[in-house]
Amino acid sequence: MNHKQKKTLILVNLGGPRTKDEIEVFLTDLFTDPFVFDLPLPEFLRLPLARFIAKKRTPKVTKIYESMGFGGGSPLVAETEKQAKSLEKLLNTKSSIQWTVKVAMTCGFPHISNPEFEKPGSDTIYLPLYPQYSRSTVLSTLNHLEKKFKECPVGSGGFIPSFASDLEFHQITARFIAEFFTGLLRKEDFLHFPKEKPTTSWKESDLVFSAHGIPMRLIRKGDRYMQEIESSVEGITNELRKLGFQGNTHISYQSKVGPAKWTEPSSLSMIESLSKEGKSILVYPISFVSDHLETLEEIGEQFKTLALESGAKSFTRIPAFGIYPPFIEFLAKKVIQGDTLIRHCQCKEMGGESLPTCRFK
């Protein structure tokens, strides 16, 4: 009897509390991560400070999650699980290999450190769901895996690199935006599918690509995140032009935490400025592939309120990919290709430093 080869794919995301009881654990994981909460302090000072901030922010964050209507938690884990199911079905259709697709988070549950998530290699592949490389996302994921398995997985055949510069990613994103405005997306596939549409043609509106911000301290350490965002937007804009888009595009950064200097311009200042000019504003979450707190609450509610109160002609939130079939197909191609072509240290090139066990040193 012939037995199918078995492989496991693990989709990695930052995470989110599934219930209000997980909020403090999630925030503690977030702020104690040295690649996220990067401060020039020794660990014996940084870690207690991180835990203190997490505990202090929990009540405020709890109120925000309660207002979203997902039972006091975030929908991100559930949305990632939907992507996992779609990708598993597609991979098992496309190949003779028997695929199992799991979900792991670097903050909260199910945590990437759990024993069920095995060592990266040819039969266990990790795919971070971050289009653009950043120390705070991709390098953080690699650090978790290195600490767990005592080696950096880049080049092992078990780690899929970020894909912001991929032409097909640009084409799919442009197509997704166009299909949103032409009514071709399946509304039932999305959370809180936006009802608002621009008062003028979307092709003449101002399109804001809003990315999650990061501290400038990370950029100074060699993080190429801003270049990744800029190249993504340039490529997507080029593809949108082919589809008839004639409006202006803008890049901004959201979700700043704390007093330190972060990537700019801020999405809040960008939205306010365009609104005062009476623009019809479209916002696309360039660094997110599934809807959650930052897209539904921050963009969909906070930015919308600011825009309409500041004089915008209209405001439209474009959803994140979710289980959009061309995007799932794109990920499947990336998985099948793997990282076997990597022959250098991407961490040093894209994040500014190599991890201790880098195989390319």
C-alpha positions as CSV (number, residue, x, y, z in Angstrom):
1,M,0.0,0.0,0.0
2,N,1.3,3.5,-1.0
3,H,1.3,6.0,1.8
4,K,1.3,9.7,1.1
5,Q,4.2,11.8,2.3
6,K,3.0,14.0,5.2
7,K,4.0,17.6,5.7
8,T,2.9,20.3,8.3
9,L,2.5,24.0,7.5
10,I,2.4,26.4,10.5
11,L,1.0,29.8,9.9
12,V,2.5,32.3,12.3
13,N,0.9,35.5,13.3
14,L,1.4,38.0,16.1
15,G,-1.7,36.9,18.0
16,G,-4.5,38.3,19.9
17,P,-6.5,37.5,23.0
18,R,-9.3,35.1,22.1
19,T,-11.2,36.1,25.3
20,K,-10.9,39.0,27.8
21,D,-9.2,36.5,30.2
22,E,-6.2,36.2,27.8
23,I,-5.6,40.0,27.4
24,E,-3.0,40.4,30.1
25,V,-1.1,37.3,28.9
26,F,-1.1,38.6,25.4
27,L,0.1,42.0,26.4
28,T,2.8,40.5,28.6
29,D,4.1,38.3,25.7
30,L,4.0,41.4,23.5
31,F,5.9,43.8,25.7
32,T,8.4,41.2,27.0
33,D,9.5,40.4,23.5
34,P,12.9,42.0,23.0
35,F,12.4,42.5,19.3
36,V,9.1,44.3,19.9
37,F,9.6,46.2,23.1
38,D,13.2,47.2,22.3
39,L,14.6,49.4,25.0
40,P,18.2,50.3,25.8
41,L,17.9,48.7,29.2
42,P,19.4,45.6,30.8
43,E,17.0,42.6,31.0
44,F,16.6,42.8,34.8
45,L,15.1,46.3,34.3
46,R,13.4,45.9,30.9
47,L,11.4,42.8,31.8
48,P,9.8,44.1,35.0
49,L,9.0,47.4,33.2
50,A,7.4,45.4,30.3
51,R,5.3,43.4,32.7
52,F,4.2,46.6,34.5
53,I,3.2,48.3,31.3
54,A,1.2,45.2,30.2
55,K,-0.7,45.1,33.5
56,K,-1.3,48.8,33.4
57,R,-2.7,48.8,29.9
58,T,-4.9,45.7,30.4
59,P,-8.0,47.6,31.6
60,K,-7.9,50.1,28.7
61,V,-7.3,47.4,26.1
62,T,-10.1,45.3,27.7
63,K,-12.6,48.1,27.0
64,I,-11.5,48.4,23.4
65,Y,-11.9,44.7,22.8
66,E,-15.3,44.7,24.5
67,S,-16.5,47.4,22.0
68,M,-15.6,45.2,19.0
69,G,-18.4,42.7,19.5
70,F,-16.3,39.5,19.5
71,G,-17.0,38.4,23.0
72,G,-14.3,40.5,24.6
73,G,-11.4,39.2,22.6
74,S,-9.8,39.6,19.1
75,P,-11.0,37.8,16.0
76,L,-7.4,37.5,14.7
77,V,-6.8,33.9,15.9
78,A,-10.1,32.7,14.5
79,E,-9.5,34.5,11.2
80,T,-6.0,32.9,10.9
81,E,-7.6,29.5,11.5
82,K,-10.0,30.2,8.6
83,Q,-6.9,30.9,6.4
84,A,-5.3,27.7,7.6
85,K,-8.3,25.6,6.7
86,S,-8.5,27.2,3.2
87,L,-4.8,26.7,2.6
88,E,-4.9,23.1,3.8
89,K,-7.7,22.3,1.5
90,L,-5.9,23.9,-1.5
91,L,-2.5,22.3,-0.8
92,N,-4.1,18.9,-0.5
93,T,-5.9,19.5,-3.8
94,K,-2.7,20.8,-5.6
95,S,-0.2,18.1,-4.5
96,S,0.1,14.4,-3.8
97,I,1.4,15.3,-0.3
98,Q,-0.9,15.1,2.7
99,W,-0.8,18.5,4.3
100,T,-1.8,19.6,7.8
101,V,-2.0,23.3,8.4
102,K,-1.8,24.7,12.0
103,V,-1.8,28.1,13.5
104,A,0.8,29.5,16.0
105,M,1.1,32.9,17.6
106,T,4.1,34.7,19.0
107,C,1.9,36.4,21.6
108,G,-0.9,34.7,23.4
109,F,-2.4,31.3,22.4
110,P,-1.7,28.9,20.7
111,H,1.9,30.0,21.5
112,I,4.7,29.1,19.1
113,S,6.6,27.6,21.9
114,N,4.1,24.8,22.4
115,P,5.5,21.3,21.8
116,E,3.0,20.5,19.0
117,F,5.0,23.0,16.8
118,E,8.0,20.9,15.7
119,K,11.4,21.8,14.4
120,P,11.5,23.6,11.0
121,G,12.7,21.5,8.1
122,S,11.5,19.9,4.9
123,D,8.5,18.4,6.5
124,T,7.6,21.2,9.0
125,I,7.3,24.6,7.3
126,Y,6.7,27.9,9.0
127,L,5.0,30.8,7.1
128,P,4.8,34.1,9.0
129,L,1.8,36.1,7.7
130,Y,3.6,39.4,7.5
131,P,4.1,40.6,3.9
132,Q,6.9,43.0,4.9
133,Y,10.0,42.1,6.9
134,S,10.5,43.7,10.3
135,R,12.5,43.0,13.4
136,S,9.3,43.2,15.4
137,T,7.5,40.5,13.4
138,V,9.7,38.2,11.2
139,L,12.9,38.5,13.3
140,S,10.9,38.1,16.4
141,T,9.4,34.9,15.0
142,L,12.8,33.6,14.1
143,N,14.1,34.4,17.6
144,H,11.3,32.4,19.1
145,L,12.2,29.4,16.9
146,E,15.9,29.7,17.5
147,K,15.4,29.7,21.3
148,K,13.2,26.7,21.0
149,F,15.3,24.6,18.6
150,K,18.8,26.0,19.1
151,E,19.2,27.0,15.4
152,C,17.9,29.8,13.1
153,P,15.5,28.2,10.6
154,V,16.3,30.4,7.6
155,G,17.8,28.2,4.9
156,S,16.6,25.0,6.6
157,G,13.9,24.5,4.0
158,G,11.3,25.0,6.7
159,F,10.8,28.8,6.7
160,I,9.0,31.0,4.1
161,P,10.5,34.5,3.7
162,S,8.4,37.7,3.5
163,F,6.9,38.5,0.2
164,A,6.4,42.3,0.0
165,S,8.6,42.7,-3.1
166,D,6.9,39.9,-5.1
167,L,5.2,41.1,-8.3
168,E,2.4,38.6,-7.9
169,F,1.6,40.0,-4.4
170,H,1.3,43.5,-6.0
171,Q,-1.0,42.2,-8.7
172,I,-3.2,40.3,-6.3
173,T,-3.5,43.3,-3.9
174,A,-4.4,45.6,-6.8
175,R,-7.0,43.1,-8.0
176,F,-8.4,42.7,-4.5
177,I,-8.9,46.5,-4.1
178,A,-10.5,46.7,-7.6
179,E,-12.8,43.8,-6.8
180,F,-13.9,45.3,-3.5
181,F,-15.1,48.4,-5.3
182,T,-16.7,46.6,-8.2
183,G,-18.7,44.3,-5.9
184,L,-16.9,41.0,-6.7
185,L,-15.9,40.0,-3.2
186,R,-18.0,37.6,-1.2
187,K,-19.3,39.7,1.7
188,E,-19.8,36.7,3.9
189,D,-16.0,35.9,3.8
190,F,-15.3,39.2,5.7
191,L,-15.8,40.6,9.2
192,H,-17.9,43.8,9.4
193,F,-17.8,44.1,5.6
194,P,-17.7,47.9,4.9
195,K,-21.0,49.3,3.6
196,E,-19.6,52.7,2.8
197,K,-18.4,53.5,-0.6
198,P,-16.7,56.7,-1.9
199,T,-19.1,59.5,-3.1
200,T,-16.9,59.9,-6.2
201,S,-15.4,57.1,-8.3
202,W,-12.8,55.0,-6.3
203,K,-10.5,55.5,-9.3
204,E,-10.3,59.3,-8.5
205,S,-10.1,59.0,-4.7
206,D,-7.1,59.4,-2.4
207,L,-5.9,55.9,-1.4
208,V,-4.0,55.7,2.0
209,F,-1.9,52.6,2.5
210,S,-1.9,52.4,6.3
211,A,0.8,50.2,7.8
212,H,1.4,49.2,11.4
213,G,4.1,51.6,12.8
214,I,7.3,50.6,14.5
215,P,9.7,52.6,16.7
216,M,12.4,54.4,14.8
217,R,14.9,52.7,17.1
218,L,14.3,49.5,15.1
219,I,14.9,51.4,11.9
220,R,18.2,52.8,13.2
221,K,19.2,49.2,14.0
222,G,18.9,48.3,10.4
223,D,15.2,47.3,10.0
224,R,14.2,47.7,6.4
225,Y,10.5,47.8,7.2
226,M,9.9,51.2,5.8
227,Q,11.6,50.4,2.5
228,E,9.5,47.2,2.3
229,I,6.4,49.2,2.8
230,E,7.4,51.8,0.2
231,S,8.3,49.1,-2.4
232,S,5.0,47.3,-1.7
233,V,3.0,50.5,-2.3
234,E,5.0,51.4,-5.4
235,G,4.4,48.0,-6.9
236,I,0.7,47.9,-6.0
237,T,0.2,51.4,-7.3
238,N,1.7,50.5,-10.6
239,E,-0.7,47.6,-10.9
240,L,-3.7,49.8,-9.9
241,R,-2.8,52.2,-12.6
242,K,-3.2,49.4,-15.1
243,L,-6.7,48.9,-13.7
244,G,-7.6,52.6,-14.3
245,F,-6.8,54.1,-10.9
246,Q,-6.0,57.8,-11.3
247,G,-6.1,59.1,-7.7
248,N,-3.2,59.9,-5.4
249,T,-1.7,57.3,-3.1
250,H,-0.2,57.9,0.4
251,I,1.8,55.9,3.0
252,S,1.1,56.3,6.7
253,Y,1.7,54.4,10.0
254,Q,-0.7,53.5,12.7
255,S,-0.9,52.0,16.2
256,K,1.8,54.0,17.9
257,V,2.3,53.1,21.6
258,G,4.4,55.2,24.1
259,P,6.3,58.5,23.8
260,A,9.2,57.3,21.6
261,K,9.5,58.4,18.0
262,W,7.8,56.0,15.6
263,T,7.6,55.7,11.8
264,E,5.9,58.7,10.2
265,P,3.7,60.2,8.9
266,S,1.1,58.9,11.3
267,S,-2.2,57.7,9.8
268,L,-4.1,60.0,12.1
269,S,-2.3,63.1,10.8
270,M,-2.6,61.8,7.2
271,I,-6.3,61.2,7.5
272,E,-6.9,64.6,9.2
273,S,-4.9,66.5,6.6
274,L,-6.7,64.9,3.6
275,S,-10.0,65.3,5.3
276,K,-9.5,69.1,5.7
277,E,-9.0,69.2,2.0
278,G,-12.4,67.6,1.5
279,K,-11.0,64.4,-0.1
280,S,-12.8,61.2,-0.7
281,I,-10.5,58.8,1.3
282,L,-9.9,55.1,0.9
283,V,-7.7,53.2,3.5
284,Y,-6.1,49.9,2.7
285,P,-4.2,48.0,5.5
286,I,-1.0,47.3,3.6
287,S,0.8,45.3,6.4
288,F,-2.2,43.2,7.5
289,V,-3.6,40.1,5.8
290,S,-6.6,39.5,8.1
291,D,-9.0,41.9,9.9
292,H,-8.7,42.4,13.6
293,L,-8.4,45.3,16.1
294,E,-6.2,47.6,14.0
295,T,-8.3,47.3,10.9
296,L,-11.8,47.0,12.3
297,E,-11.6,49.4,15.3
298,E,-8.7,51.7,14.5
299,I,-9.2,52.2,10.8
300,G,-12.9,51.3,10.6
301,E,-14.1,53.4,13.6
302,Q,-11.4,55.8,14.8
303,F,-10.1,56.9,11.4
304,K,-13.6,57.1,10.0
305,T,-14.8,59.3,12.8
306,L,-11.8,61.6,12.5
307,A,-12.2,61.8,8.7
308,L,-15.9,62.7,8.7
309,E,-15.6,65.2,11.6
310,S,-12.6,66.8,9.8
311,G,-14.4,67.4,6.5
312,A,-13.7,64.4,4.4
313,K,-16.1,64.0,1.4
314,S,-16.3,60.2,2.2
315,F,-14.3,57.5,4.0
316,T,-14.0,53.9,3.0
317,R,-12.2,51.1,4.8
318,I,-11.0,48.4,2.5
319,P,-10.8,45.0,4.2
320,A,-7.7,42.8,4.6
321,F,-7.4,39.7,2.4
322,G,-8.7,37.0,4.8
323,I,-9.5,33.9,2.7
324,Y,-9.5,35.8,-0.6
325,P,-8.9,32.8,-3.1
326,P,-6.1,34.4,-5.1
327,F,-4.2,35.3,-1.9
328,I,-4.6,31.7,-0.6
329,E,-3.3,30.4,-3.9
330,F,-0.3,32.8,-3.7
331,L,0.5,31.5,-0.3
332,A,0.3,27.9,-1.5
333,K,2.8,28.6,-4.2
334,K,5.2,30.1,-1.6
335,V,4.8,27.0,0.5
336,I,5.6,24.6,-2.3
337,Q,8.6,26.7,-3.3
338,G,9.9,26.8,0.3
339,D,13.1,28.6,1.2
340,T,15.5,26.3,-0.5
341,L,16.9,29.1,-2.7
342,I,18.0,31.2,0.3
343,R,21.8,31.2,0.5
344,H,22.5,34.2,2.7
345,C,21.5,35.8,6.0
346,Q,18.2,37.6,5.5
347,C,18.1,38.6,9.1
348,K,21.3,40.7,8.7
349,E,20.2,42.0,5.3
350,M,16.6,42.9,6.3
351,G,16.7,43.3,10.1
352,G,20.2,44.6,10.8
353,E,21.6,41.6,12.7
354,S,22.2,37.8,12.5
355,L,20.8,35.5,15.1
356,P,23.5,33.6,17.1
357,T,23.0,30.3,15.3
358,C,22.8,31.7,11.7
359,R,23.9,29.0,9.3
360,F,25.3,31.6,6.9
361,K,27.9,33.3,9.1
